[in-house]
Amino acid sequence: SSDLEKEKEIANEILIQKSKLEELVLEAKAVSVYNITKDKIIYSKNDDIPMPLASLVKTMSAIVAQNMERKENEIILDSSALGEVGNNGLYLGERWDYTELLKFSLMLSSNDGMYAITRNSPLFIDKMNEKAEKIGMQNTVFYNTTGLDEGINPGGVGTARDMNRLASFALHSNGEIFRVSKLPETTFTSLSNYKHQV
């Protein structure tokens, strides 16, 4: 009986949240609001239509990077990495701890950092797409590791619903590296002793 009352209370809470969301004026082409605790979609609009993902691609890049076997934990930034679109204040020849550069790249959506982390693995994008399929992201395809458009082609396409799956998986399986994205600001210090306030 108390379980039934609790379920009714949860259902009522979700209806109230949904009602508030429906009142919002949204410019987004697609939306999916998901309650991760209750495993329920609260509100959605076009959440099953694949669209360009832009920097959301980096979320999957980080998941795959964090779980890859690697020969070394140090990354040295070279001109090809620093040639990516965007400037996050990284330096040519700067040395970074692998996990710290990964956190930095997530916090700032750094194309340079993510490219430096992922470029030496020729099958990296295949691994991203395999992981997407494994966690049930049926309408998502990744084409690069940064999300940058390549000419008229996006770096990845996916649905808002699939992005909920990705965020949920990231939080549960790789929470440590994604916690940094909740900080209002922090300072990263590279192995070259350069400080980066973000």
C-alpha positions, -999 to +999 in steps of 0.1 A: +000+000+000+028+024+008+046+014-024+015+022-044+012+056-027+049+063-034+044+054-071+014+078-073+034+105-056+063+100-082+038+100-111+022+132-098+057+148-094+066+139-130+033+153-143+040+186-125+076+188-139+063+180-174+036+207-172+063+233-162+085+222-191+057+224-216+052+261-206+088+270-215+095+287-248+124+267-263+145+275-293+161+240-294+151+218-323+151+187-300+148+182-263+147+153-239+145+158-202+153+126-184+150+118-147+180+095-143+170+084-107+135+073-118+146+061-153+118+081-170+116+107-198+098+136-183+095+157-214+106+154-250+103+172-283+118+156-315+139+134-292+141+106-318+154+127-348+191+125-354+208+159-354+244+171-354+260+166-320+288+192-320+309+190-288+286+163-272+308+140-292+336+146-267+316+128-240+319+095-259+355+103-268+363+107-231+345+074-222+365+055-248+398+073-239+394+066-202+389+029-208+416+023-234+448+006-227+477+030-233+514+027-233+521+059-214+503+084-193+520+115-207+509+134-237+531+160-254+512+186-275+525+191-310+515+214-338+490+190-353+470+189-320+473+227-316+460+231-352+425+222-343+398+249-343+397+269-310+424+281-287+423+270-250+457+284-241+477+252-246+513+254-256+534+237-282+555+210-265+535+212-233+535+179-214+502+167-197+491+138-176+467+118-198+437+120-173+443+156-165+443+166-201+411+145-206+394+165-177+407+198-191+393+189-226+359+181-212+357+212-190+367+235-218+354+214-247+390+216-260+394+203-295+432+205-292+433+185-261+408+158-273+426+155-306+459+150-288+444+123-266+427+103-294+448+108-325+472+079-321+446+052-321+435+045-356+404+025-345+393+051-319+362+062-339+352+026-344+355+020-307+332+050-301+306+036-324+309+002-309+304+016-274+274+036-286+258+005-300+266-015-268+248+010-246+217+012-268+224+044-287+206+031-318+204+064-337+239+078-331+270+077-353+303+093-346+326+105-374+354+122-354+365+126-318+359+164-313+325+169-329+339+195-353+322+197-386+344+185-415+332+206-444+295+201-446+296+169-426+290+169-388+315+153-364+286+131-352+248+128-354+225+114-328+192+119-310+184+137-278+171+104-264+205+088-272+223+117-255+203+108-223+217+073-226+252+086-231+250+110-201+236+083-179+263+058-189+290+085-185+278+093-150+275+057-138+307+043-155+331+072-156+318+095-129+353+105-118+363+123-150+330+139-155+328+154-120+351+182-131+324+195-154+302+204-124+329+228-110+323+265-116+361+269-120+393+251-114+430+253-122+448+226-141+486+223-139+503+205-168+534+184-163+553+213-179+541+233-148+519+257-169+488+267-150+454+268-168+426+286-149+392+275-163 
